[in-house]
Amino acid sequence: MLTISSGLLLIMMHLDGSLSLLILVVLHCFNTHYFLFAICQVLEATMEGGSSCSSTSSGSSSSSTRSSSSSDSSNEEVTSMLVDDEDSHFTSGMLLFALHTDKYLSRSEYRVPLVPRIKWVERKLTNRESCYKMFRMTPTLFYRLHEKLESYGLKSTNKCSSIEALGMFLWMVGAPQSVRQAEDRFERSLGTIHNNFMKVLKYVCKLAAEIICPRDPSFSDMHPRLQNPRFSPFFNNCIGAIDGTHVPVIVDKDLMVQHMCRKNITTQNVMACCDFDMRFTFVLAGWPGSVHDMRVFNDAMDKWSNKFPHPPSGTHCCS
């Protein structure tokens, strides 16, 4: 099939546009990948032909000279057709058409599951224990989160409802589960799983920006718990606590060394701040597990100083 594709491609270079387009369509009916391989073969043969011509020895026989000259002429002919304005534009157009077809028109058939995906999510939501095991939250909290994310722009599509997308997202991050496991569980393509996951994650990050922040950024009032004689006056003007934690992550081999922590596992060094209501006011993630906590703190003070909660002027923070 590759030889036929290469031959058809060479024929198309000698024919006019309409007949070449017809052959292109016929070739695509077999397999678009063969068409791409054919283009690569012709281009590679052209480049190798040019390099082999320069390395031909001067002491060759007359027959080898004639064969090399014929191959040179054929290679020059192909090169001239590729370099020529009309042929190069047509060839590049065919390549773009094949790439577009391979990406958007050669997908697998739409799968129809025996049990609809949304039915599985709804069945789990009817049982409190099952819902907590699968989604790590109660059904009431699930619907409250869904309603909140809808206010940020989460919407259903023709092929996937917002309830299913949120259930898919929570099922993946709660266990955690891989994309291929979600593909098998929900009987969706990898692209659909990825798109739904990133869509829900986008609105969860918007929600996080509203939740992970101080209730009173100016910290004008002292927290009632600090007025207890057990803590006052030792913790006067304290706005919260800072600590770090290591979250296990899976990284590529070339990033394993810098993410290796003292416990010989790959982690991220995450710094978090919370107030006296156990409410997170600031979180900085992304640093590899091998860095020191002070480096993460300095990055928060320098790069994220506008987001980092500061105590009132003239006071200090307890950490």
C-alpha positions as CSV (number, residue, x, y, z in Angstrom):
1,M,0.0,0.0,0.0
2,L,2.9,2.3,0.7
3,T,4.4,1.7,-2.8
4,I,1.0,2.4,-4.4
5,S,0.6,5.6,-2.4
6,S,4.1,6.8,-3.4
7,G,3.3,6.0,-7.0
8,L,0.0,7.8,-6.9
9,L,1.7,10.8,-5.3
10,L,4.2,11.0,-8.1
11,I,1.4,10.6,-10.7
12,M,-0.5,13.4,-9.0
13,M,2.5,15.7,-9.4
14,H,2.3,15.3,-13.2
15,L,-1.5,15.6,-13.5
16,D,-3.7,18.7,-13.3
17,G,-5.4,19.7,-10.1
18,S,-8.9,18.2,-10.7
19,L,-7.6,14.7,-11.5
20,S,-5.0,14.9,-8.7
21,L,-7.7,15.8,-6.2
22,L,-9.7,12.8,-7.4
23,I,-6.8,10.4,-6.8
24,L,-6.2,12.1,-3.4
25,V,-9.8,11.4,-2.4
26,V,-9.5,7.7,-3.5
27,L,-6.2,7.4,-1.6
28,H,-7.8,8.8,1.5
29,C,-10.6,6.2,1.3
30,F,-7.9,3.5,2.0
31,N,-6.1,5.2,4.8
32,T,-4.9,8.7,5.5
33,H,-1.8,7.5,7.3
34,Y,-0.6,5.8,4.1
35,F,-0.9,9.1,2.3
36,L,1.2,10.9,4.9
37,F,3.8,8.1,4.7
38,A,3.9,8.5,1.0
39,I,4.7,12.2,1.2
40,C,7.4,11.6,3.8
41,Q,8.9,8.8,1.6
42,V,9.0,11.1,-1.5
43,L,10.6,14.0,0.5
44,E,13.1,11.6,2.2
45,A,14.0,10.0,-1.1
46,T,14.6,13.5,-2.6
47,M,16.9,14.5,0.3
48,E,18.8,11.2,0.3
49,G,19.1,11.3,-3.5
50,G,20.7,14.7,-3.3
51,S,23.2,13.6,-0.7
52,S,24.0,10.4,-2.5
53,C,24.7,12.3,-5.7
54,S,27.4,14.3,-4.0
55,S,29.1,11.2,-2.6
56,T,29.4,9.3,-5.9
57,S,33.0,8.5,-6.7
58,S,34.6,9.6,-10.0
59,G,35.9,6.1,-10.7
60,S,32.5,4.5,-11.3
61,S,31.8,2.5,-14.4
62,S,29.9,3.8,-17.4
63,S,26.8,1.8,-16.5
64,S,26.8,3.1,-12.9
65,T,27.4,6.6,-14.3
66,R,24.4,6.3,-16.5
67,S,22.2,4.9,-13.7
68,S,23.4,7.7,-11.3
69,S,22.8,10.3,-14.0
70,S,19.2,9.0,-14.6
71,S,18.6,8.9,-10.8
72,D,20.0,12.4,-10.6
73,S,17.7,13.6,-13.3
74,S,14.7,12.0,-11.7
75,N,15.6,13.4,-8.3
76,E,16.1,16.8,-9.9
77,E,12.8,16.5,-11.5
78,V,11.0,15.7,-8.2
79,T,12.9,18.5,-6.5
80,S,12.0,21.0,-9.3
81,M,8.3,20.0,-8.9
82,L,8.5,20.5,-5.2
83,V,10.3,23.8,-5.5
84,D,8.2,25.1,-8.4
85,D,5.6,27.6,-7.2
86,E,2.5,25.8,-8.6
87,D,3.5,22.3,-7.7
88,S,4.8,23.3,-4.2
89,H,1.5,25.1,-3.4
90,F,-0.5,22.1,-4.6
91,T,1.6,19.6,-2.7
92,S,1.5,21.7,0.5
93,G,-2.3,22.0,0.1
94,M,-2.7,18.2,-0.2
95,L,-0.5,17.8,2.9
96,L,-2.7,20.2,4.9
97,F,-5.8,18.5,3.6
98,A,-4.5,15.1,4.7
99,L,-3.5,16.4,8.2
100,H,-6.9,18.0,8.6
101,T,-8.6,14.8,7.6
102,D,-6.5,12.7,9.8
103,K,-7.2,14.9,12.8
104,Y,-10.9,15.6,12.4
105,L,-12.4,13.0,10.0
106,S,-10.7,9.8,11.0
107,R,-12.1,9.3,14.5
108,S,-13.4,6.1,15.9
109,E,-17.1,5.3,15.9
110,Y,-19.3,6.8,18.6
111,R,-19.7,4.2,21.4
112,V,-23.1,3.5,22.8
113,P,-22.8,2.0,26.3
114,L,-25.2,-0.6,27.7
115,V,-25.7,1.6,30.7
116,P,-25.8,5.4,30.0
117,R,-22.9,7.2,31.8
118,I,-25.2,9.7,33.5
119,K,-27.2,6.8,34.9
120,W,-24.2,5.5,36.7
121,V,-23.5,8.9,38.3
122,E,-27.2,9.4,39.2
123,R,-27.3,5.9,40.8
124,K,-24.3,6.7,43.0
125,L,-25.9,10.0,44.0
126,T,-29.0,8.1,45.3
127,N,-26.9,6.3,47.9
128,R,-25.0,8.4,50.4
129,E,-22.3,5.8,51.2
130,S,-21.7,4.9,47.6
131,C,-21.6,8.6,46.6
132,Y,-18.9,9.3,49.3
133,K,-16.9,6.3,48.2
134,M,-16.9,7.3,44.5
135,F,-16.9,11.1,44.7
136,R,-15.5,11.7,48.2
137,M,-18.5,13.9,49.2
138,T,-22.1,13.5,50.1
139,P,-24.9,13.9,47.5
140,T,-26.0,17.2,49.1
141,L,-22.5,18.7,48.8
142,F,-22.2,17.3,45.3
143,Y,-25.3,19.2,44.1
144,R,-24.3,22.4,46.0
145,L,-20.9,22.2,44.2
146,H,-22.6,21.6,40.9
147,E,-24.9,24.6,41.4
148,K,-21.9,26.8,42.4
149,L,-19.9,25.8,39.3
150,E,-22.8,26.5,37.1
151,S,-22.8,30.0,38.3
152,Y,-19.2,30.2,37.1
153,G,-20.1,29.0,33.6
154,L,-20.2,25.2,33.8
155,K,-22.7,24.0,31.2
156,S,-24.0,20.8,29.6
157,T,-23.3,19.9,26.0
158,N,-25.2,17.8,23.5
159,K,-23.1,14.7,24.3
160,C,-22.3,15.2,28.0
161,S,-24.2,16.8,30.9
162,S,-22.6,18.9,33.5
163,I,-23.6,16.4,36.2
164,E,-21.7,13.7,34.4
165,A,-18.7,15.9,33.8
166,L,-18.5,16.9,37.5
167,G,-18.9,13.2,38.5
168,M,-16.2,12.2,36.1
169,F,-13.9,14.9,37.5
170,L,-14.5,14.0,41.2
171,W,-14.1,10.3,40.5
172,M,-10.8,10.9,38.8
173,V,-9.3,13.2,41.5
174,G,-10.8,11.4,44.5
175,A,-9.2,7.9,44.0
176,P,-7.2,9.0,42.0
177,Q,-8.0,7.4,38.6
178,S,-6.1,7.7,35.3
179,V,-7.6,9.0,32.1
180,R,-7.7,5.5,30.6
181,Q,-9.5,4.2,33.6
182,A,-12.1,7.0,33.2
183,E,-12.3,6.1,29.5
184,D,-13.2,2.5,30.4
185,R,-15.6,3.5,33.2
186,F,-17.6,6.1,31.3
187,E,-17.0,4.6,27.8
188,R,-15.8,7.9,26.4
189,S,-12.9,8.7,24.1
190,L,-9.6,10.0,25.6
191,G,-10.3,13.3,24.0
192,T,-13.7,13.6,25.6
193,I,-12.4,12.6,29.0
194,H,-9.6,15.2,28.8
195,N,-11.8,18.0,27.6
196,N,-14.4,17.4,30.3
197,F,-11.7,17.2,33.0
198,M,-10.1,20.4,31.9
199,K,-13.4,22.1,31.6
200,V,-14.4,21.3,35.2
201,L,-10.9,22.1,36.5
202,K,-11.2,25.6,34.9
203,Y,-14.2,26.5,36.9
204,V,-12.9,24.8,40.1
205,C,-9.9,27.1,39.9
206,K,-12.2,30.1,39.6
207,L,-14.0,28.9,42.7
208,A,-10.7,28.4,44.5
209,A,-9.8,32.0,43.9
210,E,-13.0,33.0,45.8
211,I,-12.6,30.5,48.7
212,I,-8.8,30.5,49.3
213,C,-8.5,34.1,50.6
214,P,-8.9,35.9,53.9
215,R,-12.3,37.0,55.0
216,D,-10.9,40.3,56.1
217,P,-7.8,41.2,54.0
218,S,-7.0,44.1,56.3
219,F,-7.2,42.0,59.5
220,S,-8.7,44.9,61.3
221,D,-10.3,42.8,64.1
222,M,-8.7,40.3,66.4
223,H,-10.1,36.8,66.1
224,P,-12.4,35.9,69.1
225,R,-10.3,32.8,69.9
226,L,-7.3,35.0,70.5
227,Q,-9.1,36.9,73.2
228,N,-9.1,33.7,75.4
229,P,-6.7,34.2,78.4
230,R,-5.0,31.0,77.3
231,F,-3.7,32.8,74.1
232,S,-3.7,36.5,75.0
233,P,-1.5,38.4,75.1
234,F,0.9,35.9,73.5
235,F,-0.9,35.7,70.2
236,N,-2.1,39.2,69.9
237,N,-2.2,40.5,66.3
238,C,-1.6,37.0,64.9
239,I,-3.5,36.4,61.7
240,G,-2.8,32.7,61.1
241,A,-0.3,29.9,60.7
242,I,2.0,28.8,57.9
243,D,3.2,25.3,57.2
244,G,4.3,23.1,54.3
245,T,3.5,19.7,53.1
246,H,4.7,17.3,50.5
247,V,2.1,16.0,48.0
248,P,3.1,12.9,46.0
249,V,3.2,13.4,42.3
250,I,4.1,11.4,39.2
251,V,6.7,13.1,36.9
252,D,8.8,12.2,33.9
253,K,12.2,10.5,34.4
254,D,14.1,13.6,33.7
255,L,12.3,15.4,36.5
256,M,12.5,12.7,39.2
257,V,15.8,13.9,40.8
258,Q,14.5,17.5,41.5
259,H,11.2,16.2,42.8
260,M,12.7,13.6,45.1
261,C,12.1,14.4,48.7
262,R,13.9,13.1,51.8
263,K,11.5,10.2,51.9
264,N,12.7,9.0,48.5
265,I,9.4,9.7,46.7
266,T,8.6,12.3,44.1
267,T,6.6,15.1,45.6
268,Q,5.7,18.8,45.3
269,N,6.5,21.1,48.2
270,V,3.3,23.0,48.9
271,M,3.0,25.9,51.3
272,A,-0.3,26.8,52.9
273,C,-1.6,29.5,55.2
274,C,-4.8,29.2,57.3
275,D,-6.6,31.3,59.9
276,F,-8.0,30.4,63.2
277,D,-11.2,29.1,61.7
278,M,-9.1,26.4,59.8
279,R,-9.9,28.3,56.6
280,F,-7.2,28.3,53.9
281,T,-6.1,31.9,53.1
282,F,-3.2,31.2,50.7
283,V,-1.7,28.1,49.0
284,L,1.4,28.0,46.8
285,A,2.0,24.7,44.9
286,G,4.3,23.7,42.1
287,W,7.7,23.7,43.7
288,P,9.6,20.3,43.4
289,G,10.0,18.3,46.6
290,S,13.8,18.8,46.8
291,V,13.6,22.5,47.5
292,H,13.8,24.0,51.0
293,D,10.7,25.4,52.7
294,M,12.3,28.8,52.9
295,R,12.7,29.0,49.2
296,V,9.0,28.4,48.8
297,F,8.3,31.1,51.4
298,N,10.6,33.6,49.7
299,D,8.8,33.0,46.4
300,A,5.5,33.6,48.0
301,M,6.7,36.9,49.5
302,D,8.4,38.1,46.3
303,K,6.3,36.8,43.4
304,W,2.9,36.6,45.1
305,S,3.1,39.4,47.6
306,N,-0.1,40.9,46.3
307,K,-2.0,37.7,47.2
308,F,0.0,36.7,50.3
309,P,-1.9,37.7,53.5
310,H,0.1,40.3,55.5
311,P,-0.6,41.3,59.1
312,P,-1.4,44.9,59.9
313,S,1.6,47.3,59.9
314,G,3.5,47.3,63.2
315,T,2.6,43.7,64.0
316,H,4.1,40.3,63.3
317,C,2.8,37.0,62.1
318,C,3.0,33.7,64.1
319,S,4.2,30.8,62.0
